């Protein structure tokens, strides 16, 4: 009995090792990024901060970042790294980054501005745009904005979280998230509601 149990444990451990090896093999570490400061007009502060940002980028193993720092009215902008994991295209001023929940502020402001200009009413239901969502005929723009819509949150989807953890570089499509939202149950705990995030969390 013990021998069979040990044999089973050994097989499981070997399978886990093989899986981890294959996963690491298919997702190699991001190559270290170095940036040569060619702007002779940059101050010592800019040069030192650029070096710190590069070190941070490499430690986090992320492709690139944009940083803006305002000191007594003087704005310092930094474009560090690349836009891709292959290190083929450098980050520029025109690149757009996904900033997750921070975009709620800007999205909400734009929605309110559009409502003010008469494009829609905050109490309009969302079935016009998202008929596939559960209870879309009763969920309003207002409830999306104040996070009381009850829309299913993808962060509650365990399978999706596992896939994202195993493949952090995967580019998710809008339709994939919409399928998750449409199949998920209405959240009874409105504190976990996706709210306006439904419109801004796509890559």
SVG drawing of the C-alpha trace seen along z (x, -y; Angstrom):
<svg xmlns="http://www.w3.org/2000/svg" viewBox="-35 -76 61 78">
<polyline fill="none" stroke="black" stroke-width="0.4" points="0.0,0.0 2.8,-2.4 4.8,-1.4 1.8,-2.2 1.2,-5.5 4.9,-6.5 4.8,-5.5 1.7,-7.7 3.4,-10.6 6.5,-10.2 4.4,-10.2 2.6,-13.3 5.8,-15.1 7.4,-14.2 4.3,-15.4 4.5,-18.7 8.2,-19.1 7.6,-18.4 4.7,-20.9 6.8,-23.6 9.7,-23.0 7.6,-23.2 5.9,-26.3 9.2,-28.1 10.6,-26.9 7.6,-28.4 7.7,-31.6 11.4,-32.7 12.5,-35.5 12.4,-38.9 15.8,-40.1 17.4,-42.8 16.9,-46.3 19.6,-48.9 19.1,-52.5 21.9,-54.8 21.2,-58.4 22.2,-60.3 20.7,-63.6 23.6,-65.8 21.1,-68.4 19.6,-66.0 20.3,-66.9 22.0,-64.6 18.5,-64.1 17.1,-62.9 20.0,-60.6 19.9,-59.1 16.1,-58.6 16.3,-57.0 18.8,-54.5 16.5,-53.8 13.5,-53.3 15.5,-50.9 16.6,-48.9 12.9,-48.7 11.7,-47.7 14.2,-44.9 13.4,-43.7 9.7,-43.6 10.4,-41.9 8.0,-44.2 8.6,-45.5 8.3,-49.2 6.9,-52.1 6.0,-55.8 6.6,-58.0 5.8,-61.7 7.0,-63.6 6.1,-67.2 8.4,-69.1 7.5,-72.7 5.8,-73.1 8.6,-71.5 7.5,-68.3 9.9,-65.4 8.7,-62.8 10.4,-59.4 9.8,-56.7 11.6,-53.6 11.9,-50.1 10.1,-48.7 6.4,-48.1 6.9,-44.4 8.5,-41.4 10.8,-40.8 12.5,-44.2 12.0,-45.3 10.2,-48.6 11.1,-51.3 8.4,-53.1 7.6,-56.5 5.4,-59.5 2.6,-58.2 2.2,-54.8 -0.9,-54.1 -0.8,-52.0 -3.6,-50.2 -3.9,-51.6 -6.8,-49.5 -8.9,-51.1 -7.2,-54.5 -9.1,-54.9 -12.4,-54.8 -11.9,-58.5 -11.4,-59.5 -14.1,-57.2 -16.7,-58.4 -15.8,-62.1 -16.3,-61.4 -19.5,-59.5 -20.9,-62.4 -19.8,-64.9 -21.6,-62.9 -24.7,-62.7 -24.5,-66.5 -24.4,-67.0 -27.5,-64.9 -26.0,-61.8 -27.8,-59.6 -29.4,-59.7 -27.7,-58.3 -30.8,-56.3 -30.8,-54.6 -30.4,-50.8 -27.5,-49.1 -29.4,-46.5 -29.0,-48.8 -25.2,-48.2 -24.8,-44.9 -28.0,-42.9 -26.2,-39.6 -25.5,-40.6 -27.7,-39.3 -30.3,-41.9 -29.0,-44.4 -32.6,-45.7 -32.6,-46.8 -28.9,-47.9 -28.4,-51.6 -25.4,-53.7 -25.8,-55.3 -25.5,-52.0 -22.4,-51.1 -20.9,-54.4 -21.6,-54.0 -20.8,-50.3 -24.2,-49.1 -25.0,-47.3 -24.2,-43.8 -22.5,-42.9 -20.4,-39.8 -16.7,-40.5 -14.0,-38.6 -11.9,-38.7 -14.4,-36.3 -13.6,-33.8 -11.2,-31.2 -10.4,-29.5 -9.6,-32.9 -7.3,-33.9 -5.4,-30.6 -5.0,-31.1 -3.8,-34.7 -1.3,-33.4 0.1,-30.7 0.3,-32.9 0.8,-36.5 1.8,-37.7 -1.4,-36.6 -3.3,-39.3 -6.9,-39.0 -9.6,-39.9 -12.7,-42.0 -15.0,-39.2 -13.4,-36.8 -14.3,-39.2 -17.8,-39.8 -18.4,-36.0 -17.4,-35.9 -19.6,-38.8 -22.6,-37.4 -22.3,-33.9 -21.6,-35.1 -24.3,-35.3 -25.5,-38.6 -23.5,-39.6 -25.5,-39.8 -22.6,-41.6 -22.6,-44.9 -19.3,-45.8 -17.7,-43.3 -19.6,-44.7 -17.5,-45.4 -19.3,-48.7 -17.8,-51.0 -14.8,-48.7 -16.8,-46.6 -15.9,-49.1 -12.3,-49.8 -10.5,-46.5 -10.0,-45.3 -6.5,-45.1"/>
</svg>
